[in-house]
Amino acid sequence: MRETPLSIYRTFSQICVVLILCSCTVLIRAQGYAIGADVSFLAQCEQDGVVFKEGGQTQDVLAILREHRYNWVRLRIFYDPAAAADRLPNDLPYTLALARRAKAMGFHLLLDFHYADSWADPSKQPIPAAWSQLNHKQLTRQVYRYTRKTLSAFARQGTMPEIVQVGNEITHGMLWPDGKLPDNWDNFADLLKAGIAGVEAGRKSAPKPRIMIHIERSGDYDAAADFFDHLIARQVPFDIIGLSYYPFWHGNIAQLRGTLNRLAQRYHRPLIVVEAAYNWTPGGMQGKEAEFPESPAGQLAFLRAVDAAVRAVPDGLGQGVFWWEPAAEKELRGRGFFDDNGNVLPVINAFDTHQQP
């Protein structure tokens, strides 16, 4: 199959941007408000023998989430985690298996491309080791091929994601140094367009996933607006604004609310808090002013406050909340949904009173 050159990426984005502005809100609303969880570590925890319980009985974490009105899961994917020092589990076969399991239980799926062999976030966006010697044109082509191949695998097994994140917390760009910001905006836009075109090519006849652009500036409206203004000026086509919100890094609920509301008014696109977490045991807010106690009750109050802020976004553009890693182990357990004995915490009840469409 002939590869899509950069000129076609640009034409593709110019055509799509108008269509996206007209249709993105309707498409997201058709799937309802997203109550989600990133469960990317779940299968590894189970393999390590971690037990999760509700009511004193061992249960499947996904079944617990489903019982409490969760309707989405988010899964991250790394290019070649075996090439990284930490050797995390999130390669394609592992992620496909979790996707099959979640889809079989009725969850919608959000797929999160890191475009790295391990973590990509605002402090680091490393190029996969196998791509380290590529020039910009070659790297752009490789992003397209890899994304297309990955989506094709999801299409073949009948688990096409409804949303795809092209990059993870990409406020400072991705695939450094080629796509590092603020110096390489045009390169960065090329890389994003290549990934977006790869999603479209890889889905084949499956329904088209919505494209999310994910940053972490949930308490900094000016920085978020500057970022999205640059993307729109370069005609990068996307459907949803995704934000991370951790109060120990991003400020209080009022700051989150202000950023969400102003972004909705400026861009009139759906917004999802696609990562949020808060400790049930002291640790995350040490040395910082905390709106909520770091306790089981405080964790529940935090999630309800985040959800309320998203639901209050004007014009119904607040479209959902995802918890980051409710089922984890070791140092991440203090932010999860389960105590040290594996019992589910009160935070699981945050959405029980909401009526889901």
N, C-alpha and C positions, 0 to 999 in steps of 0.2 A: 504494500500500500504506500502510495506517495505521501511524504510527510507534509504537514501544513507549514508553509514558510511564514516568516514574521509579517509580511505584507498582508497575508490572509488573516492573521490575528487582529491586525488593526481594522481591516474591513469588517470582520466579525463583530468587533466591539462597537463600531459606529452604528451598525444596524441594530444591535441588541439593546443599546442603552435607552433608546426611545421606548422600545417595547417593555423593558423592565420598569421604567418609571410609571407606565400605565397599569401594569398587571401585578407587581410584586405583592402589594398588600392583599389583594383578593386571593392570590395563591396561598399565602401563608394562613390567612384566616380559614381557608377551606379545611385545613388540618387542625384547627383549634389552637387554643393556648397551649404552649409547650411547657409541661412540667417534666423536667429532665434530670438525668444524672450521667456524669462521665464515669463509666464503669470499666475503664481500660485495664485496670489492674486485677479485676475480679477473678478471671480464670487462673492467673498466677497465684493469687491468694488461696484459692481452692486447692490447687496443686501442692501448695506448701502446707496444707492441712489446717488452714484457718477456718474456724467454724463460726457461722452467723446464725443468730437465734431471734425469734420473736415469741413472746409468751412462754419462754423456757424451752421451746422446741426448735431444733435445727431446721432451717428453711433455706431455700434458694433465695438469694438476695433479689434477683429479678422478680420473683413471685411476691416478695415483701413490697417492693416498689410498686408493682402493678396493683396490689391490693390497696395501696394508699394513693391511688389516682395518678401515678407517674405514667406518662404516655410516650416519652422519648428516651433514648439512650444516645450517648455520644461516645465515639471510639476514636482514639488517636492512632496514627500509623506513622512509623519511621521507615526510612528507605532501606537501610541494612543495619539493624541494631546489633547484629553480631560483629560489626566492624567497630563498634564503640566500646569504650572501656567498661561502662556500666552494664552492657549487654541486657537491656530491658527487653521484655517479651513481645513488644508490639510490632511484629512484622506482618506481612500480608496473610500467611496461613492462620496465624493466631487471631488476627482481626476478622478474617472471614468467618472463622468458627464462632466467635462471639456474636457477629452479626446474624448468623443463621439462628442462633439460640434466641436472640432478642426478637427478631422478626417473627419467629414461630410463636412467641408469646404476645404478639400484637403491638410491639413497640414500633414507633417511627425511629429512623436512624439518621444521625448527624455524623458524618465522617470528617475527621480533623487531620489534614495533611500538615506535618511538621517540615517536610522537605529537608530532613536532616537524619543522621543515623541515631541521634538521641535528642534530648530536649532542645527545642527552639523557643526562645522567649525574648523579651526586650533586651536582656543583657547579652544574648548570644544567638546567632542564627548561622550555625556552621554549615558549610557545604558538605554533602555526603562525601566520604573519602574517595569513592569511585569517580566522583565528578570534579575532583580538586584541580585537575589540570586543564579543564575545559575553558575556552574563551566564551565571551558573552553569547555569540550566536549559537555555539554548540550547547551551552548551558540552557538556553531558552528552548532549543529543540529537545533536549533531554527532559526538561520539566514537562513538556507536552507529551512525549512518549510515555514517560513513567505514569503520569496522571491518567492518560488514556488506557494504558495496560491495566492499571489498578481498577478503574471503573469497569472495564470489560470483565474483570474477574467477579466483581459484585453483580454485574448484569447476568453473567452465566449461571450463577447460583440463585438468581431470583431474589436478591437482597439489595436492590439499588437504594442508596441513601436518598432521603428526601431533601436533605441539605448537605452541601459540601463546603467545608472551610478550605480556602486556598491560602494556606499559611496559618501560623499560630502566633498570636500576639505580635503582629508585624508592624508596630508603631515605628520601629527603626529599620524597616525593610526586612529582607530575607536573603538567604544564600550569599552571605558576606564573603568577600568584599564586593562582589559584582553588583549586588542589589542593596548595598548598605545606604541608608539615608543619614543626613540630607543630601549627600553629594551625588547620588546616582538615581535620581527619581525616574529618569527615562528608562534606565535598565530595569529598575524595580517594576515599573509598569509593564514592560515587555514580559517579564517573568510571570506576573500575575495573569496577563492575557493568555500566555501559553498554557498555564494551568487551567484556566477557565475553558479554553478551547479543548483541552484534553478531556475535561469532564463531559463536554458535549459530544465529542467523538467517541468516547468510551461507553457511553450509555446505550448505544445502538438503538433498539426500538423501545427501551424502557422509558418510563416517564422522566422528564427532565428534572434533575435536582435543582433546587435553588442555591445560589452562590452566596456564601457569607464571607465578609471581610471582617477579621477579628483583631481588635486592638485591646490594650489594657487601660486606656486613659479614661476610666469611668468617673473619676472625680476631677477631671481637667478638661472642661469644655473647649477652651481655646486650642489646646494641643490636638484634641480629637477633630475639631472643625478644620484646622489647618491640614491635617492628614487627609481627610476626605475631600476637601477642596482640591488638593493636588491630584487625587485619583480621578475625580470627576473631570478636571481640566484635561486629563490625559485619556479620557473616554474609556476607563476601565469599567466593564459592565458587571454590576453585582446587584443582588436583591436585598440583602439583609445586613444590617450593622450588628456585629457581635462585640460584646464588651466583657472583660473580666472585672469582677468587683471583690476585692479583699480589703476590708477596712484598715488592716494594719499597713497597707501600702497606698490605698486610694481614697482615704478620707471617710467622712461620715455619710449617713443616709441622705442628709440634705444635699450634700455635694453630688451624690449619685443621682438624686431626683432632678437636680438642676441640669446636669449634663444630659440625662435622658430626654427631658422635656425640650431643651433647646436644640438637640440634634434632631428630634422629631419635627420640630417646627422648621428647621433649616432644610432638611433633606426629604422629609415626608416619605421615609422608608421604614419598614418594620425594624424594631430593635429587640434584641434578646440579650439578657445577661447570661452569657454562655458558660461562665465560670464564676462560682461564688462558694465561699466556705468560711466557717467560723469555728473556733475551738469550743469544745465542751469541757475542756480541762485547761487550767491556766498555762499560758505559753505564748500565744500569738500576739497579744496586746501588751506584753510587758514593756513598761516605759512609755506607753501611749495612752491617750485619753480614750476610754472605752464607753460606748453608748450602751453596751449590753454586757452583763457579767459573763465571764468565760466559765459557763456551767451548762448542764443539760437544758435548763430552762432558758438561759440566755441564748443558747444556740437556736432554740426553737423561735424565740422572739426575733432574733436576727433574720432568719429566713422569712418569717412572716412580714417583716418590715421591707425586705428587698422585694418580695412579691408584690406588696402593696404599692411600692414605688413604680414598679414596671406596669402594673395594671392601671395606674393613674396617668400614664403617658397620654397626651392628647390624641384624639382621633383614632383611638384603639390601636396605636402603633406599637405599644408595648406588647410583645408577642410571646414572652416566656422567660423562664428561669431554669438554669441547670446548676446542680451542685457538683463540685469537682471532687471525685473519688470518695463516695460515701462508704465504700467497702475497700479499705486499704489496710496495710500493716505497718509495723515499725514506726518511724517518725511521723508518718502521715495519719496515724490512727486517731490522734487527738483532734483532728478536724473532720473525722468521719461520722458515720451514723451509728456506730457500735462501740460499746464500752470495752474495757480490757478483758472482759469475760465473754465477749461476742454477743451481748444482749443489745437489741436495738434500742436507741435512745428516743426521748420524746420528740425530737425534730422530725421523726417519720410522720407525725400527725399534722404537719404544717398545712397540708392541702385537703385534709379529710372533709372539711365543710364546704369546699368549693364544688359547684356543679360543673362537670366537664361536658363539652359538646359531644 
